[in-house]
């Protein structure tokens, strides 16, 4: 299974399951060097920038995002 297919399948999970998976994946990165972590963050930033530039995602104001997040935590 390729990365794109794995990501597509993971996106079918509930938000709670995706968060649990994300925590497990992040924990698996704890053994990486600072340089490796930096490279991964740069790669992620570039990927997100590409998605924004391609119109694949929409941006929302920070206040709106925080308001939604707070309401979900209540």
C-alpha positions in Angstrom: 0.0 0.0 0.0 1.4 3.4 -1.0 1.5 6.5 1.1 -1.4 8.1 -0.8 -3.6 5.1 -0.4 -2.7 4.8 3.3 -3.5 8.5 3.8 -6.8 8.1 1.9 -7.8 5.1 4.2 -6.7 7.0 7.3 -8.9 9.9 6.4 -11.9 7.6 6.6 -11.3 7.2 10.3 -13.2 9.2 12.9 -11.6 12.4 14.1 -10.8 10.6 17.4 -9.2 7.6 15.7 -7.2 9.9 13.4 -5.9 11.8 16.5 -4.9 8.6 18.2 -3.1 7.5 15.0 -1.4 10.8 14.7 -0.2 10.6 18.3 1.2 7.2 17.7 2.9 8.3 14.5 4.4 11.3 16.2 5.6 9.2 19.1 7.4 7.0 16.6 9.4 10.1 15.5 10.9 10.8 19.0 14.1 8.9 18.1 14.8 11.2 15.1 17.6 13.7 15.2 16.9 17.4 15.3 18.0 17.7 11.6 15.6 14.9 10.6 12.8 16.5 12.4 13.5 19.9 10.9 13.6 18.3 7.4 10.2 16.7 8.0 8.7 20.0 9.1 10.0 21.8 6.1 8.6 19.0 3.9 5.2 19.4 5.6 5.2 23.2 5.3 6.0 22.9 1.6 3.2 20.3 1.1 0.7 22.5 2.8 1.8 25.5 0.8 1.3 23.5 -2.4 -2.2 22.5 -1.3 -3.1 26.2 -0.6 -1.7 27.4 -3.9 -3.5 24.6 -5.8 -6.8 25.6 -4.1 -7.2 22.2 -2.5 -7.7 23.6 0.9 -9.3 26.8 2.2 -8.0 29.1 4.8 -10.0 30.3 7.8 -9.3 33.2 10.2 -7.5 32.1 13.4 -10.3 33.4 15.6 -12.9 31.4 13.8 -10.8 28.2 14.1 -10.2 28.8 17.8 -13.9 29.5 18.4 -14.9 26.2 16.7 -12.2 24.3 18.6 -13.4 25.7 21.9 -17.0 24.8 21.2 -16.0 21.2 20.4 -14.3 21.0 23.8 -17.3 22.0 25.7 
